[in-house]
Amino acid sequence: MVNEFDATVEIGYVDSDNLVSAASMIAITSLGAKCGDNVRLVAEGEDADEALDALEQVLRTPESELADT
């Protein structure tokens, strides 16, 4: 999803300086974030705002609803 935007997007825990590429599922999985954990997204680039909006929507949508789309 992140690769659809002209932006570099990173994700990490709110209370940590450790950010990983949101374009890499392996990197995201390495965070070990679980449902209910607070994470932050950081984006830079021409489509940064659009990328953050799209990712926020996915992260806030219950998994059962994502499976239907």
Secondary structure, 3 states (H helix, E strand, C coil): CHHHCCCEEEEEECCCCCCEECCCHHHHHHHCCCCCCCEEEEEECCCHHHHHHHHHHHHHCCHHHHCCC
